[in-house]
């Protein structure tokens, strides 16, 4: 389990844009949760991991579903913070923005946790290691 968490964190870190975001409190925790799993990095390792065709299809579906669920949330967060369309979401600058972005960040984080669980379920124990 420890290796799974570490591997997930490693893939998430590799997928992150260079945007540190808030560091402390509930907003910081929610912001860190928005750093989604890099499912496509796993797919890039399909031969080394020995992924079956069914697993590749399942992982691709998980990645697409996550992207579809998070896209409108990210667009909303960009609008609230005045971030450029398609770019990273800037950290909120004022209290009103912080209060407005927190629910969206928490929903993105929940979506990411669900995707990580789905990815883990699609892999066998050896692949999770």
Secondary structure per residue as TSV (DSSP state, phi and psi in degrees):
chain	resnum	aa	ss	phi	psi
A	1	X	-	360.0	-40.9
A	2	X	H	-61.2	-41.6
A	3	X	H	-65.9	-37.6
A	4	X	H	-62.2	-46.0
A	5	X	H	-63.1	-43.5
A	6	X	H	-63.9	-43.5
A	7	X	H	-63.5	-43.3
A	8	X	H	-61.9	-43.7
A	9	X	H	-62.9	-39.4
A	10	X	H	-63.7	-46.3
A	11	X	H	-64.5	-39.8
A	12	X	H	-63.3	-42.8
A	13	X	H	-64.0	-37.9
A	14	X	H	-66.9	-27.1
A	15	X	H	-89.2	-7.5
A	16	X	-	-74.1	141.6
A	17	X	-	-79.1	155.3
A	18	X	S	-73.8	70.1
A	19	X	-	-133.2	99.4
A	20	X	-	-65.1	-32.6
A	21	X	-	65.8	-178.0
A	22	X	-	-64.3	150.6
A	23	X	-	-109.1	-28.1
A	24	X	S	-117.9	161.3
A	25	X	H	70.3	-169.0
A	26	X	H	-61.1	-35.8
A	27	X	H	-65.7	-41.9
A	28	X	H	-63.4	-41.5
A	29	X	H	-64.1	-44.0
A	30	X	H	-65.4	-40.9
A	31	X	H	-61.2	-45.2
A	32	X	H	-62.1	-33.3
A	33	X	H	-69.5	-14.5
A	34	X	T	-81.9	-6.3
A	35	X	S	-79.7	94.2
A	36	X	-	-71.4	164.1
A	37	X	-	-70.8	144.2
A	38	X	-	-92.1	82.7
A	39	X	H	-65.3	-34.3
A	40	X	H	-67.7	-26.1
A	41	X	H	-65.6	-39.6
A	42	X	H	-63.1	-43.2
A	43	X	H	-63.2	-32.5
A	44	X	H	-66.3	-20.0
A	45	X	T	-103.6	22.2
A	46	X	H	-57.8	-39.1
A	47	X	H	-69.0	-47.0
A	48	X	H	-61.9	-38.4
A	49	X	H	-81.4	-14.6
A	50	X	T	69.4	40.4
A	51	X	-	-71.4	136.4
A	52	X	-	-78.8	166.1
A	53	X	H	-58.1	-40.4
A	54	X	H	-63.8	-39.1
A	55	X	H	-67.3	-41.3
A	56	X	H	-61.0	-45.1
A	57	X	H	-62.7	-44.1
A	58	X	H	-63.0	-45.0
A	59	X	H	-65.3	-40.8
A	60	X	H	-62.8	-40.7
A	61	X	H	-64.2	-40.6
A	62	X	H	-61.7	-44.9
A	63	X	H	-62.6	-43.5
A	64	X	H	-66.6	-41.9
A	65	X	H	-64.0	-41.2
A	66	X	H	-62.3	-44.4
A	67	X	H	-61.2	-42.8
A	68	X	H	-66.0	-36.9
A	69	X	H	-73.3	-36.3
A	70	X	H	-87.2	-22.5
A	71	X	H	-57.4	-51.1
A	72	X	H	-64.5	-32.3
A	73	X	H	-66.5	-44.2
A	74	X	H	-63.7	-39.8
A	75	X	H	-61.7	-41.6
A	76	X	H	-64.0	-43.6
A	77	X	H	-64.9	-37.5
A	78	X	H	-63.4	-40.9
A	79	X	H	-63.9	-42.2
A	80	X	H	-64.5	-42.1
A	81	X	H	-92.8	-2.2
A	82	X	T	72.0	27.1
A	83	X	-	-78.6	153.8
A	84	X	-	-66.7	139.3
A	85	X	T	-57.9	131.2
A	86	X	T	83.2	-13.3
A	87	X	S	-93.3	-178.0
A	88	X	-	-66.7	153.3
A	89	X	-	-79.8	124.4
A	90	X	-	-73.9	150.6
A	91	X	-	-63.5	146.9
A	92	X	-	-65.7	145.0
A	93	X	-	-99.6	-26.1
A	94	X	S	-131.4	166.3
A	95	X	H	-57.2	-41.9
A	96	X	H	-59.8	-43.4
A	97	X	H	-64.7	-43.3
A	98	X	H	-59.3	-45.2
A	99	X	H	-64.8	-35.1
A	100	X	H	-75.4	-33.2
A	101	X	H	-84.8	-23.0
A	102	X	H	-55.0	-47.9
A	103	X	H	-60.8	-38.8
A	104	X	H	-66.3	-42.0
A	105	X	H	-62.7	-42.5
A	106	X	H	-63.9	-37.0
A	107	X	H	-68.1	-41.7
A	108	X	H	-61.2	-44.5
A	109	X	H	-61.5	-41.5
A	110	X	H	-64.4	-42.2
A	111	X	H	-60.3	-41.3
A	112	X	H	-66.0	-40.9
A	113	X	H	-62.9	-40.8
A	114	X	H	-62.8	-39.9
A	115	X	H	-66.1	-41.2
A	116	X	H	-61.1	-43.1
A	117	X	H	-62.8	-41.4
A	118	X	H	-65.8	-39.5
A	119	X	H	-63.4	-46.2
A	120	X	H	-60.8	-38.7
A	121	X	H	-67.3	-28.6
A	122	X	H	-79.0	-18.7
A	123	X	S	-98.3	150.7
A	124	X	-	-84.8	167.9
A	125	X	H	-55.7	-40.4
A	126	X	H	-64.8	-39.2
A	127	X	H	-69.1	-33.1
A	128	X	H	-67.1	-29.6
A	129	X	-	-69.8	360.0
